[in-house]
Amino acid sequence: MKSHLKVHYFQHIAGEGFGSCYEYLKQLAAQITATEFFALPLDRPLDIEALPTVEEVDLLIIMGGTMSVNDEANFPWLTVEKRWLRRYLSLGKPALGLCLGGQLIANALGAAVSRNSEQELGWSVVNKVKNISTECFELPHTINVMQWHSETFEIPKGAIHLAENDVCRNQMYQIGKNVLGFQFHPEITPETLSLFLKDEDELSKFAGQYVQTELSLRKTPKEKFQEGNKLLKEAIEYVLRRSAY
C-alpha cells in the first residue's frame, strides 16, 4: 500500500459524503479530495479535463445519489463521469461503487441499469452468493445493511456476482481484484442517515412492502450500523492490497 495514498471520491448529492470510511482513511494518512457533481452548473458542459487525471488517484470511491445513471439529459455530467470511469478502470486501479456508484461502474462498462421490481428503503438482509471462488472478496454468509434504491444494475460482463437477496438479486459484484460494486450503503452512519431522512421529496418517492417508515429508521440503534461499516473497511483493504496500490 502506498505511503501517501491519494483517495478521490465522486459525490452526487449534498450531504452524501464519505460516511464511515472517512476516519479509517485518515488513519491511513490518506490525502482525500472530491469532485462534487451536485455543485456543477447544469447549463454548462463539464470538460473531462476538469476532473483529476486518472494517474493522480490511487483509490476511487463513488458515492450514491438520487438521480438515475440513465438521466444524462438532466444531468449531463453523467456522460463525462462514465467516460472518466472507463479510463480509470482500464488501468486496473482500485475502485468502490456504493449504490448509485455501483450502478455507475456497471453502466460505464456496458451493463444495463433499470427499475427494480420493488423499491428498497431501510435495513435488510443480504446473502452471500453460494459457490464463490475463495479468491474473491470474503463476505459473511448474511449481513444486515441499509438499502435506499429504486433501480438495480446488471452484473457487468466478466464480473463475479457476490451478494443477493429476494427483493433485488444483484446486490454486489467484483471485477478483477480491484473493483467492488455495492447496491446497498455500507458507509451509512447515524449522522448520514439523519441527513438522508431530511429529504422529504426523496422519501415521498418510495412505497411498498420493503420500504420502512421514517420513524422506525430514526430509532435505529447505533450498533446496527457496524456490520456495514466493517464490511466497507474490509473492502477498502482488499482492493488496495490486491491491486498493489
C-alpha positions as CSV (number, residue, x, y, z in Angstrom):
1,M,0.0,0.0,0.0
2,K,1.3,3.5,-0.9
3,S,2.6,5.6,2.0
4,H,0.9,8.7,0.6
5,L,-2.4,7.3,-0.6
6,K,-4.4,9.6,-2.8
7,V,-8.1,9.0,-2.4
8,H,-10.7,10.7,-4.5
9,Y,-14.4,10.4,-4.2
10,F,-17.3,11.4,-6.5
11,Q,-20.2,12.9,-4.6
12,H,-23.5,13.3,-6.4
13,I,-25.8,14.9,-3.8
14,A,-25.2,17.3,-1.0
15,G,-24.8,15.6,2.4
16,E,-23.9,12.2,1.0
17,G,-20.2,12.3,1.7
18,F,-17.7,9.6,2.8
19,G,-19.7,8.3,5.8
20,S,-17.9,5.7,7.9
21,C,-14.8,5.3,5.8
22,Y,-13.5,8.9,6.4
23,E,-12.0,8.2,9.8
24,Y,-10.4,5.0,8.6
25,L,-8.8,6.7,5.6
26,K,-7.5,9.5,7.8
27,Q,-5.8,6.8,9.9
28,L,-4.0,5.7,6.8
29,A,-2.8,9.3,6.4
30,A,-4.6,9.4,3.0
31,Q,-4.8,12.6,1.0
32,I,-8.6,13.0,0.3
33,T,-10.1,15.0,-2.5
34,A,-13.5,15.2,-4.0
35,T,-15.5,16.0,-7.2
36,E,-18.9,17.5,-6.1
37,F,-21.0,16.9,-9.2
38,F,-24.1,18.3,-7.5
39,A,-22.4,21.7,-7.3
40,L,-21.7,22.0,-11.0
41,P,-23.9,24.3,-13.1
42,L,-26.3,22.2,-15.3
43,D,-26.3,24.7,-18.1
44,R,-22.6,24.5,-18.7
45,P,-20.9,21.3,-20.1
46,L,-18.3,19.6,-17.9
47,D,-14.9,19.2,-19.5
48,I,-13.4,15.8,-18.6
49,E,-10.1,17.7,-18.2
50,A,-11.6,19.4,-15.2
51,L,-11.6,16.1,-13.3
52,P,-8.4,14.7,-11.8
53,T,-6.1,12.8,-14.1
54,V,-6.6,9.1,-13.6
55,E,-2.9,8.8,-12.7
56,E,-3.4,11.1,-9.7
57,V,-5.8,8.8,-8.0
58,D,-4.8,5.7,-6.0
59,L,-8.3,4.8,-4.8
60,L,-11.7,6.0,-6.1
61,I,-14.9,5.8,-4.1
62,I,-18.1,6.6,-5.9
63,M,-21.0,7.6,-3.7
64,G,-24.7,7.3,-4.1
65,G,-27.3,9.8,-5.3
66,T,-31.0,10.3,-6.1
67,M,-30.6,10.5,-9.8
68,S,-30.6,7.6,-12.3
69,V,-27.5,6.7,-14.2
70,N,-29.7,6.9,-17.3
71,D,-30.7,10.5,-16.8
72,E,-28.0,12.1,-18.8
73,A,-30.4,14.6,-20.3
74,N,-31.0,16.3,-16.9
75,F,-27.5,15.6,-15.5
76,P,-25.1,15.9,-18.5
77,W,-22.1,15.4,-16.3
78,L,-23.1,11.7,-16.0
79,T,-21.7,11.2,-19.6
80,V,-18.4,12.7,-18.6
81,E,-18.2,10.8,-15.3
82,K,-18.7,7.5,-17.2
83,R,-16.0,8.4,-19.7
84,W,-13.6,9.2,-16.9
85,L,-14.5,5.9,-15.1
86,R,-13.7,3.9,-18.2
87,R,-10.3,5.5,-18.4
88,Y,-9.6,4.9,-14.7
89,L,-10.8,1.3,-14.7
90,S,-8.8,0.4,-17.8
91,L,-5.6,0.9,-15.7
92,G,-6.7,-1.7,-13.2
93,K,-6.8,0.8,-10.3
94,P,-8.8,0.2,-7.2
95,A,-12.4,1.5,-7.0
96,L,-15.5,1.1,-4.8
97,G,-19.0,2.0,-6.0
98,L,-21.8,2.5,-3.4
99,C,-25.4,2.3,-4.5
100,L,-25.5,4.8,-7.4
101,G,-21.8,4.4,-7.5
102,G,-22.1,0.6,-8.1
103,Q,-24.6,1.3,-10.8
104,L,-22.3,3.8,-12.5
105,I,-19.4,1.5,-12.7
106,A,-21.6,-1.3,-14.1
107,N,-23.2,1.1,-16.6
108,A,-19.9,2.6,-17.7
109,L,-18.8,-0.9,-18.6
110,G,-21.9,-1.6,-20.7
111,A,-24.2,-3.2,-18.1
112,A,-27.9,-2.1,-18.0
113,V,-29.3,-0.3,-15.0
114,S,-33.1,-0.4,-14.8
115,R,-36.1,-0.2,-12.4
116,N,-36.1,-2.9,-9.8
117,S,-39.5,-4.7,-9.3
118,E,-39.6,-3.4,-5.8
119,Q,-38.1,-0.4,-4.1
120,E,-35.9,-1.0,-1.1
121,L,-35.5,1.6,1.7
122,G,-34.3,0.6,5.1
123,W,-32.5,-2.3,6.8
124,S,-32.5,-5.7,5.0
125,V,-30.5,-8.9,5.0
126,V,-28.2,-9.6,2.0
127,N,-26.9,-13.1,1.4
128,K,-23.5,-14.2,0.0
129,V,-23.9,-16.0,-3.3
130,K,-23.1,-19.7,-3.0
131,N,-20.0,-21.3,-4.5
132,I,-17.9,-18.2,-5.0
133,S,-14.2,-18.7,-5.5
134,T,-12.1,-18.4,-2.4
135,E,-10.0,-15.9,-4.4
136,C,-12.9,-13.4,-4.2
137,F,-13.6,-10.7,-1.5
138,E,-14.7,-12.6,1.6
139,L,-18.3,-11.8,2.6
140,P,-20.2,-13.1,5.6
141,H,-22.9,-15.5,4.7
142,T,-25.5,-12.9,5.7
143,I,-25.3,-9.3,6.5
144,N,-27.8,-6.7,7.6
145,V,-27.3,-3.4,5.6
146,M,-29.0,-0.2,4.7
147,Q,-30.9,-0.1,1.3
148,W,-32.1,3.0,-0.5
149,H,-32.8,2.4,-4.2
150,S,-35.4,2.1,-6.9
151,E,-33.1,0.8,-9.7
152,T,-30.7,-2.1,-10.0
153,F,-27.6,-2.9,-12.0
154,E,-27.0,-6.0,-14.2
155,I,-23.7,-7.7,-13.4
156,P,-21.1,-6.3,-15.8
157,K,-19.5,-8.7,-18.3
158,G,-16.6,-10.6,-16.7
159,A,-17.6,-9.6,-13.2
160,I,-18.4,-12.0,-10.3
161,H,-21.8,-11.9,-8.6
162,L,-21.1,-11.7,-4.8
163,A,-24.3,-11.0,-3.0
164,E,-28.1,-11.1,-3.4
165,N,-31.5,-11.0,-1.6
166,D,-35.0,-11.9,-2.6
167,V,-36.0,-8.3,-3.3
168,C,-33.1,-7.4,-5.5
169,R,-31.0,-10.2,-6.9
170,N,-27.9,-8.1,-7.8
171,Q,-26.6,-6.7,-4.5
172,M,-22.8,-6.8,-5.0
173,Y,-20.2,-7.7,-7.6
174,Q,-16.4,-7.9,-8.1
175,I,-14.3,-7.0,-11.2
176,G,-10.8,-8.5,-11.1
177,K,-9.2,-7.9,-7.8
178,N,-9.5,-4.2,-7.7
179,V,-13.2,-3.2,-8.1
180,L,-16.2,-3.8,-5.8
181,G,-19.7,-2.6,-6.6
182,F,-22.4,-2.4,-3.9
183,Q,-26.2,-1.9,-4.4
184,F,-26.6,-1.1,-0.7
185,H,-25.0,1.6,1.6
186,P,-22.2,0.1,3.8
187,E,-20.9,3.6,4.6
188,I,-24.1,4.7,6.4
189,T,-23.7,6.2,9.8
190,P,-26.3,7.7,12.2
191,E,-25.3,11.1,11.0
192,T,-25.6,10.3,7.3
193,L,-28.9,8.5,7.8
194,S,-30.3,11.6,9.6
195,L,-29.3,13.7,6.5
196,F,-31.0,11.3,4.2
197,L,-34.2,11.4,6.2
198,K,-34.3,15.2,5.9
199,D,-35.1,14.9,2.2
200,E,-38.9,14.7,2.3
201,D,-39.2,14.9,-1.5
202,E,-37.0,11.9,-1.9
203,L,-38.8,9.9,0.8
204,S,-42.1,10.6,-0.9
205,K,-41.0,8.7,-4.0
206,F,-40.7,5.4,-2.1
207,A,-43.5,3.0,-1.3
208,G,-44.1,-0.8,-0.9
209,Q,-43.6,-3.6,1.5
210,Y,-39.8,-3.2,1.5
211,V,-39.9,0.5,2.5
212,Q,-39.5,1.2,6.2
213,T,-41.1,4.2,7.9
214,E,-39.1,7.3,8.7
215,L,-40.0,6.9,12.4
216,S,-38.6,3.3,12.5
217,L,-35.4,4.4,10.8
218,R,-34.9,7.3,13.2
219,K,-35.0,4.7,16.0
220,T,-32.2,2.6,14.6
221,P,-29.7,1.7,17.4
222,K,-26.1,2.8,16.7
223,E,-24.7,-0.8,16.8
224,K,-26.8,-1.7,13.7
225,F,-24.5,0.4,11.5
226,Q,-21.4,-1.5,12.5
227,E,-21.8,-4.5,10.2
228,G,-21.9,-2.4,7.0
229,N,-19.1,-0.1,8.2
230,K,-16.9,-3.1,9.0
231,L,-17.6,-4.6,5.6
232,L,-16.6,-1.3,3.9
233,K,-13.3,-1.1,5.8
234,E,-12.5,-4.6,4.7
235,A,-13.5,-3.8,1.1
236,I,-11.1,-0.8,1.1
237,E,-8.3,-3.0,2.5
238,Y,-9.0,-5.7,-0.1
239,V,-8.9,-3.6,-3.3
240,L,-5.8,-1.7,-2.1
241,R,-3.9,-4.9,-1.2
242,R,-4.9,-6.9,-4.2
243,S,-4.2,-4.1,-6.7
244,A,-0.9,-3.3,-5.1
245,Y,-1.7,0.4,-4.8
